[in-house]
Each structure stands twice: as structure tokens, then as C-alpha cells.
Amino acid sequence: MDFRTPLAKALGLGSAKTGTSHWWMQRVTAVALVPLSLPLLTLTKLCLNAPYRDTVSWLAEPFNTVCIMAWLLAVFYHAALGLQVVIEDYVPKEDTKIIAILAVNLSFLFLALAALLAVLRITLIG
């Protein structure tokens, strides 16, 4: 049984059927960030208290490098998803909304790549 009006059917109004995956990915990244934040806290503590060489040697260990890089990917993706929801909810004009979402996604992609390259540079070069 369909409760939509003929006009709503013609205009394609209604659910786009893509919100569930977006909602799930935001929850999955939020849950993933909890354990991935533990190595980040260790890195922050080392950056504030330990000598540079100790911090670099800790980061150069493969497990620590992978954890920090996974945290970076998860946090930038989670932030992009969250800002997309805010833009979709509060920006009224459709063209402005599309441009804003594209700008946010490209900005976070650039920032994620820069952060990953920085971690690799520190890890490989020291």
C-alpha cells in the first residue's frame, strides 16, 4: 500500500533509501575511534613529555603506525559524514548544499592525505 500522493510520486519525493548506510558508517567509525584513541593518547603523552627520538621510535613501530593511520582515516571520514548531515539539515538551497558538501569532502580528503603523509614521513625518515 502506497500512501504517497500522485504529485509526490511524479516529483520523486520521499526516501532516497541511502540514509541507512550513512547512519551505520557514522556509528561504525564512532565505535572504531574508541579503541583507536588509546594509541593516540600515548602518542600525545610522548609528544608532550618524551624526547623527540623516543616519540619517533614509538611511532616507527608498525603496529603504532597502523593504529595512528587508521585513527586518522576514521576521524576524517567520521567528521566528513557529520558535517554532511549538518549541511543537509541546515542549508536550504540545493545548489549551495551540493557545493558545500563537495567542498567539505574535498577539504577532509586533502587534510587526511596530508596527515597520512606526515605520519609516513616521520616514520620512514625519522
C-alpha positions as CSV (number, residue, x, y, z in Angstrom):
1,M,0.0,0.0,0.0
2,D,1.4,3.3,-1.0
3,F,0.4,6.4,0.9
4,R,2.1,9.0,-1.3
5,T,0.1,11.4,-3.5
6,P,0.4,11.2,-7.3
7,L,2.3,14.5,-7.2
8,A,4.8,13.2,-4.7
9,K,5.3,10.1,-6.9
10,A,5.8,12.2,-10.0
11,L,8.3,14.5,-8.3
12,G,10.2,11.6,-6.8
13,L,9.6,12.9,-3.3
14,G,10.3,10.5,-0.4
15,S,13.1,8.4,0.9
16,A,16.2,8.2,-1.2
17,K,16.9,4.8,0.5
18,T,20.6,5.8,1.2
19,G,20.3,7.1,4.8
20,T,20.8,3.8,6.5
21,S,24.3,3.2,5.2
22,H,25.3,6.7,6.0
23,W,23.9,6.3,9.6
24,W,25.7,3.0,10.0
25,M,29.0,4.2,8.8
26,Q,28.9,7.1,11.2
27,R,28.2,4.6,14.1
28,V,30.9,2.2,12.9
29,T,33.5,5.0,12.7
30,A,32.5,6.3,16.2
31,V,32.9,2.8,17.7
32,A,36.2,2.3,15.9
33,L,37.5,5.6,17.2
34,V,37.2,4.5,20.8
35,P,40.0,1.8,20.8
36,L,42.0,3.7,18.2
37,S,42.2,6.7,20.5
38,L,44.3,4.8,23.0
39,P,47.5,4.8,20.9
40,L,46.7,8.5,20.0
41,L,46.7,9.3,23.8
42,T,50.0,7.5,24.1
43,L,51.4,9.5,21.2
44,T,50.2,12.7,22.7
45,K,51.7,11.9,26.0
46,L,55.0,11.1,24.3
47,C,54.9,14.3,22.3
48,L,54.5,16.3,25.4
49,N,56.9,14.6,27.7
50,A,59.4,12.4,25.9
51,P,62.4,13.4,23.8
52,Y,61.8,13.6,20.0
53,R,63.8,10.4,19.3
54,D,61.7,8.3,21.7
55,T,58.5,9.6,20.1
56,V,59.7,8.9,16.6
57,S,60.9,5.4,17.6
58,W,57.5,4.7,19.2
59,L,55.7,5.9,16.0
60,A,58.1,3.9,13.8
61,E,56.8,0.6,15.2
62,P,54.5,-0.9,12.6
63,F,51.6,-1.5,15.0
64,N,51.6,2.0,16.3
65,T,51.9,3.5,12.8
66,V,49.0,1.4,11.6
67,C,46.9,2.4,14.6
68,I,47.6,6.2,14.1
69,M,46.9,6.0,10.4
70,A,43.7,4.1,11.0
71,W,42.7,6.7,13.6
72,L,43.3,9.4,11.0
73,L,41.2,7.7,8.3
74,A,38.4,7.1,10.7
75,V,38.3,10.5,12.3
76,F,38.4,12.4,9.0
77,Y,35.7,10.1,7.5
78,H,33.6,10.4,10.6
79,A,33.9,14.2,10.6
80,A,33.0,14.4,6.9
81,L,29.9,12.3,7.5
82,G,28.9,14.5,10.4
83,L,29.3,17.8,8.6
84,Q,27.4,16.4,5.6
85,V,24.4,15.7,7.9
86,V,24.7,19.3,9.3
87,I,24.8,20.8,5.8
88,E,21.9,18.6,4.6
89,D,19.8,19.7,7.6
90,Y,20.5,23.4,7.8
91,V,21.4,24.6,4.3
92,P,18.2,25.4,2.5
93,K,19.2,25.9,-1.1
94,E,20.0,22.7,-3.0
95,D,22.9,24.1,-5.2
96,T,24.6,25.7,-2.2
97,K,24.1,22.4,-0.3
98,I,25.8,20.4,-3.0
99,I,28.7,22.8,-3.3
100,A,29.2,22.9,0.5
101,I,29.2,19.1,0.8
102,L,31.7,18.8,-2.1
103,A,33.9,21.4,-0.5
104,V,33.8,19.7,2.9
105,N,34.6,16.3,1.4
106,L,37.5,17.6,-0.7
107,S,38.8,19.5,2.3
108,F,38.8,16.5,4.5
109,L,40.3,14.3,1.8
110,F,43.2,16.8,1.4
111,L,43.7,17.0,5.2
112,A,43.6,13.3,5.6
113,L,46.2,12.8,2.9
114,A,48.4,15.5,4.4
115,A,48.2,13.9,7.8
116,L,48.9,10.4,6.5
117,L,51.9,11.7,4.5
118,A,53.2,13.4,7.6
119,V,53.0,10.2,9.6
120,L,54.7,8.3,6.8
121,R,57.4,10.9,6.6
122,I,58.1,10.8,10.3
123,T,58.0,7.0,10.3
124,L,60.2,6.5,7.3
125,I,62.7,9.4,7.6
126,G,62.7,9.9,11.3
